[in-house]
Amino acid sequence: MPRDIVVVTSRPPDATALVQAGLAVDPGLGVRAVEAGAYVQLVAGDGSAVVSFGHPSRVESADEIARLAPGAAERLGTPVFWTEAWAPWGARGDAGVAVALGLAASLDGVCIVEDAS
């Protein structure tokens, strides 16, 4: 199972923000769309995914944000954009987590990484 990641931001991450976050971690990362564009992956030179991002969802309920991501509603206000991501375990996944953390930081957001379940 991959490592679950959630990026919560006050504006939706776009392709430029994803690419910039990836390049900041590893200039050799590439980008590809999968499942007819349902997901965007940042990939290593060998084509292996380091992180996959779903499309952001707009969440308007502060109570829902507080329940799912304590602290995010107070920090960001509402509405927010909730973007789910997945990274493999190990070194490749560590790079993916770094991309998600960088994406959240670039958008003044919050990144929640599930380390075990």
N, CA, C and O atoms as CSV, one atom per row, in Angstrom:
chain,resi,resn,atom,element,x,y,z
A,1,MET,N,N,0.833,-1.186,0.000
A,1,MET,CA,C,0.000,0.000,0.000
A,1,MET,C,C,0.876,1.246,0.000
A,1,MET,O,O,1.921,1.271,0.649
A,2,PRO,N,N,0.462,2.259,-0.711
A,2,PRO,CA,C,1.242,3.500,-0.720
A,2,PRO,C,C,1.014,4.306,0.559
A,2,PRO,O,O,0.099,4.037,1.337
A,3,ARG,N,N,1.849,5.268,0.739
A,3,ARG,CA,C,1.716,6.217,1.851
A,3,ARG,C,C,0.682,7.270,1.443
A,3,ARG,O,O,0.790,7.864,0.370
A,4,ASP,N,N,-0.318,7.501,2.299
A,4,ASP,CA,C,-1.353,8.495,2.027
A,4,ASP,C,C,-0.880,9.878,2.451
A,4,ASP,O,O,-0.268,10.049,3.506
A,5,ILE,N,N,-1.174,10.852,1.615
A,5,ILE,CA,C,-0.792,12.241,1.853
A,5,ILE,C,C,-2.002,13.111,1.508
A,5,ILE,O,O,-2.729,12.825,0.557
A,6,VAL,N,N,-2.210,14.170,2.285
A,6,VAL,CA,C,-3.246,15.144,1.963
A,6,VAL,C,C,-2.606,16.526,1.995
A,6,VAL,O,O,-1.905,16.875,2.945
A,7,VAL,N,N,-2.852,17.307,0.951
A,7,VAL,CA,C,-2.391,18.692,0.891
A,7,VAL,C,C,-3.641,19.568,0.954
A,7,VAL,O,O,-4.535,19.446,0.117
A,8,VAL,N,N,-3.695,20.451,1.953
A,8,VAL,CA,C,-4.835,21.343,2.152
A,8,VAL,C,C,-4.338,22.773,1.919
A,8,VAL,O,O,-3.418,23.243,2.588
A,9,THR,N,N,-4.968,23.451,0.956
A,9,THR,CA,C,-4.514,24.786,0.561
A,9,THR,C,C,-5.711,25.717,0.372
A,9,THR,O,O,-6.845,25.265,0.215
A,10,SER,N,N,-5.442,27.019,0.391
A,10,SER,CA,C,-6.526,27.981,0.202
A,10,SER,C,C,-6.810,28.250,-1.278
A,10,SER,O,O,-7.821,28.870,-1.607
A,11,ARG,N,N,-5.944,27.798,-2.157
A,11,ARG,CA,C,-6.227,27.866,-3.601
A,11,ARG,C,C,-5.800,26.522,-4.212
A,11,ARG,O,O,-4.901,25.860,-3.695
A,12,PRO,N,N,-6.435,26.136,-5.288
A,12,PRO,CA,C,-6.134,24.807,-5.840
A,12,PRO,C,C,-4.732,24.751,-6.456
A,12,PRO,O,O,-4.315,25.669,-7.161
A,13,PRO,N,N,-4.023,23.672,-6.182
A,13,PRO,CA,C,-2.725,23.507,-6.837
A,13,PRO,C,C,-2.932,23.327,-8.341
A,13,PRO,O,O,-3.812,22.576,-8.762
A,14,ASP,N,N,-2.136,24.002,-9.135
A,14,ASP,CA,C,-2.222,23.826,-10.578
A,14,ASP,C,C,-0.979,23.077,-11.066
A,14,ASP,O,O,-0.082,22.758,-10.286
A,15,ALA,N,N,-0.948,22.809,-12.351
A,15,ALA,CA,C,0.160,22.046,-12.928
A,15,ALA,C,C,1.499,22.743,-12.705
A,15,ALA,O,O,2.506,22.083,-12.449
A,16,THR,N,N,1.519,24.047,-12.799
A,16,THR,CA,C,2.770,24.785,-12.600
A,16,THR,C,C,3.296,24.595,-11.189
A,16,THR,O,O,4.491,24.371,-10.995
A,17,ALA,N,N,2.409,24.683,-10.199
A,17,ALA,CA,C,2.829,24.502,-8.802
A,17,ALA,C,C,3.349,23.080,-8.568
A,17,ALA,O,O,4.335,22.889,-7.857
A,18,LEU,N,N,2.686,22.086,-9.165
A,18,LEU,CA,C,3.139,20.698,-9.023
A,18,LEU,C,C,4.536,20.513,-9.626
A,18,LEU,O,O,5.417,19.916,-9.007
A,19,VAL,N,N,4.720,21.029,-10.830
A,19,VAL,CA,C,6.012,20.884,-11.507
A,19,VAL,C,C,7.102,21.601,-10.719
A,19,VAL,O,O,8.185,21.049,-10.527
A,20,GLN,N,N,6.834,22.817,-10.264
A,20,GLN,CA,C,7.837,23.559,-9.503
A,20,GLN,C,C,8.205,22.841,-8.209
A,20,GLN,O,O,9.377,22.804,-7.834
A,21,ALA,N,N,7.221,22.273,-7.528
A,21,ALA,CA,C,7.503,21.519,-6.301
A,21,ALA,C,C,8.364,20.298,-6.609
A,21,ALA,O,O,9.270,19.966,-5.845
A,22,GLY,N,N,8.082,19.631,-7.726
A,22,GLY,CA,C,8.877,18.470,-8.116
A,22,GLY,C,C,10.298,18.840,-8.492
A,22,GLY,O,O,11.248,18.175,-8.077
A,23,LEU,N,N,10.450,19.896,-9.273
A,23,LEU,CA,C,11.789,20.311,-9.696
A,23,LEU,C,C,12.642,20.768,-8.524
A,23,LEU,O,O,13.863,20.613,-8.547
A,24,ALA,N,N,12.010,21.329,-7.499
A,24,ALA,CA,C,12.757,21.750,-6.311
A,24,ALA,C,C,13.342,20.555,-5.559
A,24,ALA,O,O,14.367,20.683,-4.889
A,25,VAL,N,N,12.697,19.405,-5.667
A,25,VAL,CA,C,13.180,18.189,-4.997
A,25,VAL,C,C,14.180,17.452,-5.875
A,25,VAL,O,O,15.225,17.003,-5.406
A,26,ASP,N,N,13.842,17.332,-7.170
A,26,ASP,CA,C,14.707,16.591,-8.093
A,26,ASP,C,C,14.469,17.132,-9.507
A,26,ASP,O,O,13.407,16.898,-10.083
A,27,PRO,N,N,15.442,17.848,-10.069
A,27,PRO,CA,C,15.263,18.417,-11.405
A,27,PRO,C,C,15.048,17.368,-12.490
A,27,PRO,O,O,14.653,17.715,-13.603
A,28,GLY,N,N,15.298,16.102,-12.194
A,28,GLY,CA,C,15.118,15.048,-13.177
A,28,GLY,C,C,13.720,14.454,-13.204
A,28,GLY,O,O,13.447,13.568,-14.014
A,29,LEU,N,N,12.830,14.919,-12.338
A,29,LEU,CA,C,11.483,14.358,-12.317
A,29,LEU,C,C,10.688,14.793,-13.542
A,29,LEU,O,O,10.806,15.923,-14.016
A,30,GLY,N,N,9.885,13.874,-14.035
A,30,GLY,CA,C,8.983,14.171,-15.134
A,30,GLY,C,C,7.550,14.171,-14.649
A,30,GLY,O,O,7.281,13.859,-13.489
A,31,VAL,N,N,6.633,14.518,-15.526
A,31,VAL,CA,C,5.207,14.593,-15.191
A,31,VAL,C,C,4.438,13.769,-16.210
A,31,VAL,O,O,4.740,13.795,-17.403
A,32,ARG,N,N,3.432,13.031,-15.723
A,32,ARG,CA,C,2.531,12.336,-16.642
A,32,ARG,C,C,1.136,12.270,-16.029
A,32,ARG,O,O,0.971,12.207,-14.811
A,33,ALA,N,N,0.148,12.286,-16.903
A,33,ALA,CA,C,-1.241,12.107,-16.495
A,33,ALA,C,C,-1.575,10.622,-16.633
A,33,ALA,O,O,-1.136,9.967,-17.578
A,34,VAL,N,N,-2.345,10.104,-15.696
A,34,VAL,CA,C,-2.769,8.699,-15.751
A,34,VAL,C,C,-4.280,8.623,-15.551
A,34,VAL,O,O,-4.913,9.562,-15.066
A,35,GLU,N,N,-4.831,7.488,-15.935
A,35,GLU,CA,C,-6.276,7.255,-15.820
A,35,GLU,C,C,-7.059,8.384,-16.495
A,35,GLU,O,O,-7.954,8.982,-15.898
A,36,ALA,N,N,-6.705,8.659,-17.739
A,36,ALA,CA,C,-7.383,9.686,-18.544
A,36,ALA,C,C,-7.383,11.047,-17.848
A,36,ALA,O,O,-8.354,11.799,-17.930
A,37,GLY,N,N,-6.282,11.349,-17.163
A,37,GLY,CA,C,-6.138,12.645,-16.515
A,37,GLY,C,C,-6.689,12.726,-15.109
A,37,GLY,O,O,-6.679,13.800,-14.507
A,38,ALA,N,N,-7.173,11.609,-14.567
A,38,ALA,CA,C,-7.721,11.622,-13.209
A,38,ALA,C,C,-6.635,11.881,-12.168
A,38,ALA,O,O,-6.917,12.417,-11.096
A,39,TYR,N,N,-5.404,11.504,-12.478
A,39,TYR,CA,C,-4.274,11.681,-11.570
A,39,TYR,C,C,-3.100,12.259,-12.341
A,39,TYR,O,O,-2.962,12.057,-13.547
A,40,VAL,N,N,-2.259,12.981,-11.616
A,40,VAL,CA,C,-1.001,13.470,-12.164
A,40,VAL,C,C,0.111,12.847,-11.341
A,40,VAL,O,O,0.097,12.901,-10.112
A,41,GLN,N,N,1.071,12.257,-12.030
A,41,GLN,CA,C,2.210,11.646,-11.343
A,41,GLN,C,C,3.486,12.400,-11.658
A,41,GLN,O,O,3.697,12.868,-12.777
A,42,LEU,N,N,4.335,12.506,-10.639
A,42,LEU,CA,C,5.708,12.937,-10.864
A,42,LEU,C,C,6.528,11.662,-10.869
A,42,LEU,O,O,6.405,10.837,-9.964
A,43,VAL,N,N,7.367,11.497,-11.885
A,43,VAL,CA,C,8.063,10.236,-12.102
A,43,VAL,C,C,9.573,10.432,-12.192
A,43,VAL,O,O,10.071,11.462,-12.646
A,44,ALA,N,N,10.275,9.402,-11.740
A,44,ALA,CA,C,11.734,9.378,-11.845
A,44,ALA,C,C,12.129,9.091,-13.290
A,44,ALA,O,O,11.277,8.786,-14.125
A,45,GLY,N,N,13.414,9.189,-13.576
A,45,GLY,CA,C,13.921,8.958,-14.928
A,45,GLY,C,C,13.581,7.594,-15.497
A,45,GLY,O,O,13.463,7.442,-16.713
A,46,ASP,N,N,13.418,6.583,-14.620
A,46,ASP,CA,C,13.076,5.239,-15.081
A,46,ASP,C,C,11.575,5.039,-15.268
A,46,ASP,O,O,11.128,3.940,-15.599
A,47,GLY,N,N,10.791,6.110,-15.053
A,47,GLY,CA,C,9.342,6.029,-15.235
A,47,GLY,C,C,8.571,5.637,-13.993
A,47,GLY,O,O,7.341,5.599,-14.021
A,48,SER,N,N,9.269,5.344,-12.894
A,48,SER,CA,C,8.561,4.959,-11.668
A,48,SER,C,C,8.010,6.197,-10.970
A,48,SER,O,O,8.674,7.230,-10.884
A,49,ALA,N,N,6.793,6.074,-10.478
A,49,ALA,CA,C,6.130,7.203,-9.817
A,49,ALA,C,C,6.748,7.457,-8.447
A,49,ALA,O,O,6.979,6.530,-7.671
A,50,VAL,N,N,7.011,8.737,-8.166
A,50,VAL,CA,C,7.454,9.107,-6.816
A,50,VAL,C,C,6.284,9.673,-6.023
A,50,VAL,O,O,6.287,9.608,-4.793
A,51,VAL,N,N,5.282,10.227,-6.704
A,51,VAL,CA,C,4.068,10.703,-6.043
A,51,VAL,C,C,2.973,10.855,-7.091
A,51,VAL,O,O,3.228,11.229,-8.236
A,52,SER,N,N,1.749,10.555,-6.667
A,52,SER,CA,C,0.573,10.726,-7.522
A,52,SER,C,C,-0.388,11.672,-6.820
A,52,SER,O,O,-0.646,11.529,-5.624
A,53,PHE,N,N,-0.915,12.635,-7.559
A,53,PHE,CA,C,-1.861,13.601,-7.011
A,53,PHE,C,C,-3.209,13.442,-7.688
A,53,PHE,O,O,-3.285,13.318,-8.910
A,54,GLY,N,N,-4.281,13.445,-6.889
A,54,GLY,CA,C,-5.626,13.502,-7.432
A,54,GLY,C,C,-6.008,14.954,-7.677
A,54,GLY,O,O,-5.249,15.869,-7.359
A,55,HIS,N,N,-7.188,15.157,-8.243
A,55,HIS,CA,C,-7.681,16.522,-8.460
A,55,HIS,C,C,-8.112,17.115,-7.124
A,55,HIS,O,O,-8.662,16.404,-6.284
A,56,PRO,N,N,-7.872,18.397,-6.915
A,56,PRO,CA,C,-8.305,19.032,-5.668
A,56,PRO,C,C,-9.825,19.113,-5.573
A,56,PRO,O,O,-10.518,19.312,-6.571
A,57,SER,N,N,-10.320,18.955,-4.361
A,57,SER,CA,C,-11.748,19.118,-4.084
A,57,SER,C,C,-11.938,20.334,-3.195
A,57,SER,O,O,-11.193,20.536,-2.236
A,58,ARG,N,N,-12.915,21.125,-3.510
A,58,ARG,CA,C,-13.224,22.314,-2.697
A,58,ARG,C,C,-14.049,21.875,-1.491
A,58,ARG,O,O,-15.054,21.180,-1.637
A,59,VAL,N,N,-13.615,22.286,-0.296
A,59,VAL,CA,C,-14.329,21.978,0.938
A,59,VAL,C,C,-14.685,23.301,1.605
A,59,VAL,O,O,-13.808,24.119,1.882
A,60,GLU,N,N,-15.964,23.506,1.861
A,60,GLU,CA,C,-16.415,24.785,2.407
A,60,GLU,C,C,-16.754,24.731,3.882
A,60,GLU,O,O,-16.882,25.778,4.516
A,61,SER,N,N,-16.903,23.552,4.444
A,61,SER,CA,C,-17.305,23.414,5.841
A,61,SER,C,C,-16.095,23.429,6.773
A,61,SER,O,O,-15.248,22.537,6.718
A,62,ALA,N,N,-16.022,24.452,7.632
A,62,ALA,CA,C,-14.931,24.523,8.610
A,62,ALA,C,C,-14.969,23.332,9.553
A,62,ALA,O,O,-13.922,22.834,9.967
A,63,ASP,N,N,-16.181,22.866,9.900
A,63,ASP,CA,C,-16.296,21.702,10.792
A,63,ASP,C,C,-15.712,20.452,10.137
A,63,ASP,O,O,-15.039,19.658,10.795
A,64,GLU,N,N,-15.968,20.281,8.853
A,64,GLU,CA,C,-15.443,19.116,8.136
A,64,GLU,C,C,-13.915,19.184,8.043
A,64,GLU,O,O,-13.231,18.176,8.219
A,65,ILE,N,N,-13.399,20.359,7.772
A,65,ILE,CA,C,-11.942,20.521,7.706
A,65,ILE,C,C,-11.321,20.244,9.072
A,65,ILE,O,O,-10.308,19.550,9.168
A,66,ALA,N,N,-11.927,20.787,10.131
A,66,ALA,CA,C,-11.405,20.580,11.487
A,66,ALA,C,C,-11.429,19.103,11.855
A,66,ALA,O,O,-10.527,18.621,12.540
A,67,ARG,N,N,-12.453,18.380,11.408
A,67,ARG,CA,C,-12.555,16.952,11.706
A,67,ARG,C,C,-11.470,16.162,10.971
A,67,ARG,O,O,-10.854,15.263,11.545
A,68,LEU,N,N,-11.242,16.498,9.716
A,68,LEU,CA,C,-10.316,15.729,8.888
A,68,LEU,C,C,-8.865,16.199,8.996
A,68,LEU,O,O,-7.940,15.397,8.874
A,69,ALA,N,N,-8.671,17.474,9.221
A,69,ALA,CA,C,-7.314,18.042,9.268
A,69,ALA,C,C,-7.257,19.094,10.380
A,69,ALA,O,O,-7.260,20.294,10.105
A,70,PRO,N,N,-7.205,18.638,11.638
A,70,PRO,CA,C,-7.212,19.585,12.757
A,70,PRO,C,C,-6.143,20.669,12.576
A,70,PRO,O,O,-4.996,20.386,12.232
A,71,GLY,N,N,-6.549,21.896,12.814
A,71,GLY,CA,C,-5.628,23.021,12.698
A,71,GLY,C,C,-5.654,23.704,11.345
A,71,GLY,O,O,-5.324,24.886,11.244
A,72,ALA,N,N,-6.040,22.984,10.305
A,72,ALA,CA,C,-6.021,23.564,8.959
A,72,ALA,C,C,-7.072,24.654,8.806
A,72,ALA,O,O,-6.802,25.687,8.194
A,73,ALA,N,N,-8.278,24.438,9.356
A,73,ALA,CA,C,-9.344,25.427,9.197
A,73,ALA,C,C,-8.972,26.745,9.867
A,73,ALA,O,O,-9.214,27.822,9.321
A,74,GLU,N,N,-8.377,26.648,11.064
A,74,GLU,CA,C,-7.988,27.869,11.774
A,74,GLU,C,C,-6.882,28.597,11.026
A,74,GLU,O,O,-6.851,29.827,10.993
A,75,ARG,N,N,-5.989,27.847,10.434
A,75,ARG,CA,C,-4.850,28.458,9.742
A,75,ARG,C,C,-5.236,29.022,8.381
A,75,ARG,O,O,-4.767,30.090,7.990
A,76,LEU,N,N,-6.085,28.306,7.668
A,76,LEU,CA,C,-6.366,28.669,6.283
A,76,LEU,C,C,-7.711,29.348,6.077
A,76,LEU,O,O,-7.908,30.033,5.073
A,77,GLY,N,N,-8.630,29.171,7.002
A,77,GLY,CA,C,-9.980,29.662,6.775
A,77,GLY,C,C,-10.717,28.741,5.822
A,77,GLY,O,O,-10.277,27.620,5.566
A,78,THR,N,N,-11.833,29.211,5.300
A,78,THR,CA,C,-12.598,28.420,4.345
A,78,THR,C,C,-12.985,29.311,3.176
A,78,THR,O,O,-13.086,30.527,3.343
A,79,PRO,N,N,-13.199,28.750,2.022
A,79,PRO,CA,C,-13.049,27.341,1.686
A,79,PRO,C,C,-11.575,26.960,1.528
A,79,PRO,O,O,-10.695,27.816,1.443
A,80,VAL,N,N,-11.339,25.652,1.492
A,80,VAL,CA,C,-10.001,25.141,1.201
A,80,VAL,C,C,-10.098,24.142,0.057
A,80,VAL,O,O,-11.181,23.705,-0.331
A,81,PHE,N,N,-8.935,23.799,-0.464
A,81,PHE,CA,C,-8.855,22.774,-1.501
A,81,PHE,C,C,-8.102,21.592,-0.926
A,81,PHE,O,O,-6.979,21.729,-0.441
A,82,TRP,N,N,-8.725,20.440,-0.985
A,82,TRP,CA,C,-8.248,19.197,-0.403
A,82,TRP,C,C,-7.715,18.353,-1.547
A,82,TRP,O,O,-8.474,17.949,-2.428
A,83,THR,N,N,-6.408,18.081,-1.540
A,83,THR,CA,C,-5.802,17.306,-2.614
A,83,THR,C,C,-5.180,16.051,-2.028
A,83,THR,O,O,-4.259,16.130,-1.214
A,84,GLU,N,N,-5.679,14.900,-2.438
A,84,GLU,CA,C,-5.116,13.636,-1.978
A,84,GLU,C,C,-3.946,13.244,-2.866
A,84,GLU,O,O,-3.944,13.481,-4.074
A,85,ALA,N,N,-2.951,12.636,-2.228
A,85,ALA,CA,C,-1.760,12.180,-2.955
A,85,ALA,C,C,-1.295,10.864,-2.342
A,85,ALA,O,O,-1.657,10.519,-1.217
A,86,TRP,N,N,-0.488,10.143,-3.107
A,86,TRP,CA,C,0.027,8.853,-2.659
A,86,TRP,C,C,1.470,8.724,-3.103
A,86,TRP,O,O,1.833,9.068,-4.228
A,87,ALA,N,N,2.284,8.219,-2.186
A,87,ALA,CA,C,3.705,8.007,-2.497
A,87,ALA,C,C,4.087,6.608,-2.035
A,87,ALA,O,O,3.576,6.134,-1.020
A,88,PRO,N,N,4.973,5.943,-2.760
A,88,PRO,CA,C,5.414,4.620,-2.324
A,88,PRO,C,C,6.293,4.735,-1.076
A,88,PRO,O,O,6.805,5.809,-0.758
A,89,TRP,N,N,6.454,3.642,-0.397
A,89,TRP,CA,C,7.369,3.598,0.744
A,89,TRP,C,C,8.801,3.551,0.220
A,89,TRP,O,O,9.027,3.142,-0.919
A,90,GLY,N,N,9.750,3.956,1.022
A,90,GLY,CA,C,11.157,3.909,0.646
A,90,GLY,C,C,11.659,5.220,0.096
A,90,GLY,O,O,10.983,6.245,0.187
A,91,ALA,N,N,12.853,5.185,-0.478
A,91,ALA,CA,C,13.520,6.408,-0.945
A,91,ALA,C,C,12.710,7.133,-2.013
A,91,ALA,O,O,12.609,8.360,-1.986
A,92,ARG,N,N,12.130,6.386,-2.954
A,92,ARG,CA,C,11.302,7.026,-3.988
A,92,ARG,C,C,10.151,7.782,-3.348
A,92,ARG,O,O,9.859,8.923,-3.707
A,93,GLY,N,N,9.506,7.128,-2.401
A,93,GLY,CA,C,8.383,7.753,-1.712
A,93,GLY,C,C,8.805,8.935,-0.863
A,93,GLY,O,O,8.057,9.901,-0.717
A,94,ASP,N,N,10.006,8.859,-0.301
A,94,ASP,CA,C,10.507,9.993,0.487
A,94,ASP,C,C,10.611,11.238,-0.397
A,94,ASP,O,O,10.303,12.346,0.041
A,95,ALA,N,N,11.043,11.047,-1.633
A,95,ALA,CA,C,11.090,12.165,-2.577
A,95,ALA,C,C,9.680,12.666,-2.857
A,95,ALA,O,O,9.460,13.873,-2.960
A,96,GLY,N,N,8.731,11.758,-2.982
A,96,GLY,CA,C,7.336,12.146,-3.211
A,96,GLY,C,C,6.760,12.935,-2.053
A,96,GLY,O,O,6.043,13.915,-2.254
A,97,VAL,N,N,7.075,12.506,-0.840
A,97,VAL,CA,C,6.622,13.245,0.347
A,97,VAL,C,C,7.234,14.644,0.341
A,97,VAL,O,O,6.557,15.621,0.662
A,98,ALA,N,N,8.505,14.739,-0.023
A,98,ALA,CA,C,9.162,16.050,-0.089
A,98,ALA,C,C,8.472,16.948,-1.110
A,98,ALA,O,O,8.345,18.152,-0.886
A,99,VAL,N,N,8.029,16.381,-2.222
A,99,VAL,CA,C,7.306,17.164,-3.233
A,99,VAL,C,C,5.990,17.677,-2.635
A,99,VAL,O,O,5.661,18.854,-2.786
A,100,ALA,N,N,5.246,16.812,-1.966
A,100,ALA,CA,C,3.964,17.221,-1.373
A,100,ALA,C,C,4.170,18.298,-0.307
A,100,ALA,O,O,3.408,19.263,-0.242
A,101,LEU,N,N,5.188,18.135,0.520
A,101,LEU,CA,C,5.486,19.148,1.535
A,101,LEU,C,C,5.849,20.481,0.876
A,101,LEU,O,O,5.418,21.543,1.325
A,102,GLY,N,N,6.644,20.411,-0.190
A,102,GLY,CA,C,7.017,21.624,-0.912
A,102,GLY,C,C,5.828,22.280,-1.580
A,102,GLY,O,O,5.726,23.507,-1.602
A,103,LEU,N,N,4.921,21.471,-2.130
A,103,LEU,CA,C,3.717,22.005,-2.752
A,103,LEU,C,C,2.887,22.757,-1.717
A,103,LEU,O,O,2.455,23.884,-1.957
A,104,ALA,N,N,2.668,22.128,-0.564
A,104,ALA,CA,C,1.892,22.777,0.492
A,104,ALA,C,C,2.556,24.079,0.934
A,104,ALA,O,O,1.882,25.094,1.107
A,105,ALA,N,N,3.862,24.052,1.116
A,105,ALA,CA,C,4.583,25.256,1.547
A,105,ALA,C,C,4.473,26.370,0.509
A,105,ALA,O,O,4.317,27.538,0.864
A,106,SER,N,N,4.554,26.011,-0.773
A,106,SER,CA,C,4.505,27.026,-1.827
A,106,SER,C,C,3.139,27.693,-1.915
A,106,SER,O,O,3.023,28.812,-2.414
A,107,LEU,N,N,2.105,27.009,-1.433
A,107,LEU,CA,C,0.745,27.539,-1.472
A,107,LEU,C,C,0.264,27.948,-0.083
A,107,LEU,O,O,-0.934,28.128,0.137
A,108,ASP,N,N,1.209,28.094,0.857
A,108,ASP,CA,C,0.887,28.448,2.242
A,108,ASP,C,C,-0.168,27.516,2.821
A,108,ASP,O,O,-1.097,27.954,3.500
A,109,GLY,N,N,-0.013,26.232,2.545
A,109,GLY,CA,C,-0.983,25.245,2.989
A,109,GLY,C,C,-0.449,24.330,4.065
A,109,GLY,O,O,0.560,24.611,4.713
A,110,VAL,N,N,-1.147,23.239,4.236
A,110,VAL,CA,C,-0.831,22.230,5.233
A,110,VAL,C,C,-0.687,20.893,4.516
A,110,VAL,O,O,-1.467,20.579,3.617
A,111,CYS,N,N,0.311,20.108,4.913
A,111,CYS,CA,C,0.505,18.770,4.357
A,111,CYS,C,C,0.431,17.766,5.492
A,111,CYS,O,O,1.114,17.906,6.507
A,112,ILE,N,N,-0.402,16.755,5.313
A,112,ILE,CA,C,-0.565,15.697,6.312
A,112,ILE,C,C,-0.074,14.405,5.673
A,112,ILE,O,O,-0.592,13.977,4.642
A,113,VAL,N,N,0.922,13.790,6.289
A,113,VAL,CA,C,1.490,12.548,5.782
A,113,VAL,C,C,1.169,11.436,6.760
A,113,VAL,O,O,1.530,11.513,7.935
A,114,GLU,N,N,0.500,10.413,6.287
A,114,GLU,CA,C,0.220,9.236,7.111
A,114,GLU,C,C,1.420,8.315,7.033
A,114,GLU,O,O,1.734,7.780,5.970
A,115,ASP,N,N,2.083,8.132,8.152
A,115,ASP,CA,C,3.277,7.293,8.144
A,115,ASP,C,C,2.998,5.824,8.396
A,115,ASP,O,O,3.835,4.977,8.084
A,116,ALA,N,N,1.850,5.508,8.950
A,116,ALA,CA,C,1.494,4.104,9.181
A,116,ALA,C,C,-0.011,4.047,9.404
A,116,ALA,O,O,-0.639,5.023,9.815
A,117,SER,N,N,-0.566,2.879,9.121
A,117,SER,CA,C,-1.989,2.731,9.400
A,117,SER,C,C,-2.279,1.372,9.961
A,117,SER,O,O,-3.431,1.060,10.260
